[in-house]
Structures are given as C-alpha cells and as structure tokens.
C-alpha cells in the first residue's frame, strides 16, 4: 500500500501529480524541486508535507520523477543506493528508450524497482504555476516495465494512478512507445510549429475558427523540453516527418494539376481512416 510518496520535479506534470496526490489520497507527500521558490510555494500552499531530502528517499513507497530524460537518468543513478528497498520508482518522461535503456544496468540488483512511465496528459503551458490536480482525469498512463519486473509492481502503480484520475493503462516496451509517440505526439508539435512559421500566420485575426486553434495550440510549447525530446527520438521522428512531407507533396501535386477526382479520393481516404480510428477508440 502506498503511504509515502516522493515527487521529484514540480513542473506541469510533477506539480499536477503532487496536487492530485494531495487532493485524491491521504498519502504523506514529499517533494523536491531545484528551484527553491517553487518548492517553498508548494510547501506554503500545503501541497507538500515536507521536502524530499536524500535521507527521506528511503521512506518513500513510490518516487515519481518528473524531470527531463537526461536529468532522470542522472538522478536515479546518483541516488541508486538511497531508494527504499522494495520501493518503486517511476519516471514521467516523453521518451522511454534513452531512460529505460541506460537505467536497466543501474537499477539491476539495487533493491528497488524502476518502471518507465508516460502520463498522456498535458496542456500548452508549463511550470508549477500551470499545474492543477485534475490534469489526469480520464488520461492514459503508459508503463514500460522491464521483462523481469514483477507484475505486482505494475499493478500497484496502476491502482495508485487510478486514484489520481487515470482511466486507461497502456503497457508497452520502450521501443514501441518511442515509435508510436513520434507520430501521436512529437509530429503534432513539429507540424504546429511549422504551421505557425508561415508568413500568413500574423494575419489570422478575423479569419480563423476551430481548425486554426487546433493546429496552432501546441506550438505554444516549452522549447527546452521539446528540443531534448525531439533529438532523443530523432530517428523515429524524422521517419514520421519524411512520411508527412511525402503526403503533403502528393496533395500539392494533385491540387496543382487540378485533378478533382484524385483529390476527392485522397480526401475520402483520409476521412475513412479518421472515422475508423474514432470507431476503435
């Protein structure tokens, strides 16, 4: 049973985790953030019960690490001998291969269990000031345990996650996660950024509706985080970008030629794919 939880990193995801834990559980909650201002604010607001010091790591049944991938690897490696024996450690990063791969040897025989995690939730703003406890309501949680991770560890995390509002557990391998997330998340951010790069973008006022808002929403991003995520998953992401460029080129060619029948077929094909995707959800 989860009684004491530690959260490392109090940005949008970590801060929302902390606030959800405070609202929806009775757990003792300890937190750490490199910014003392943010940490003090979380303590003053009553979100945290105390500071997650190195000595306190051994008291945590679960430590949730909400840092950038490289920082996650560094943190787990540095504190390998301080986590509670039999305890759980889960990260929240947007790529899994560069985290789970290097840490597999680090955590082996360390006495605790590390599971890669990715909460499929977010908004276009970042930082603790944007975090809120309802962020994970109805969200999917992807978990990428190692092959030898006991199923009870996955079950314990999932039971706890449901208390925070998650409604769907998606098991995966790090490799499959990074392949799919390149399409479902990272490509969307690339497209949005490229879209607002058009010289026409500043003239949108009075000429836009929902489609413009949908296309541009995620261009308001944290460039530091997404630069790291893009580059750490570059092969899968570049493949998706190349595929999209080919699709766009086919549309441009068809429209330029004025091929009405071919264009109608392409649009119908896209609509049918979207309807099939929605039906399977």
BELCORGI-V85159 format. One record per pair of residues at least 24 apart in sequence whose C-alpha atoms are under 7 Angstrom apart, sorted by the first residue. I is the first residue (numbers start at 1). GAP is how many residues later the second one is. Records with the same first field share a line. If there is no record, write none. Layout:
I->GAP, GAP
//
This chain:
2->59, 60
3->24, 25, 58
4->24, 25, 55, 56, 57
5->24, 25, 55, 56, 57, 58
6->24, 25, 46, 54, 56, 57, 58
7->24, 25, 56, 57, 58
8->24, 25, 56, 57, 58
9->24, 56, 57, 58
10->118
11->115, 116, 117
12->114, 115, 116, 118, 119
13->53, 118
14->52
15->113, 116
16->115, 116, 117, 119
17->116
18->29
19->28, 113, 114
20->113, 114, 144
21->143
22->25
24->139, 140
54->28
57->25, 26, 27
58->24, 25, 26
59->25
60->24, 27
61->26, 27
62->25, 26, 27
63->25, 26, 27
64->25, 26, 27
65->25, 26, 27
66->25, 26, 27
67->26
68->25, 157
69->24, 30
73->26, 30
77->29
80->27, 30
81->29
83->29
84->28
85->26, 27
86->25, 26, 27
87->25, 26
88->24, 25, 26
89->24, 25, 26
90->24, 25, 26, 27
91->25, 26
92->25, 26, 27
93->24, 25
94->24, 135
95->83, 134, 138
96->78, 81, 82
97->77, 78, 81
98->134
100->74
115->28, 29, 30
116->27, 28, 29
117->24, 25, 26, 27
118->24, 25
124->93, 94, 96, 97
125->96
126->96
136->28, 29, 30
137->28, 29
138->27, 28, 29
139->27, 28, 29
140->26, 27, 28, 29, 30
141->25, 27, 28, 29
142->27, 28, 29, 30
143->27, 28, 29
144->27, 28, 29, 30
178->55
179->57
182->54, 55, 58
183->57
186->44, 51
187->50, 53, 54
189->29, 30
192->24, 26, 27
193->26
//
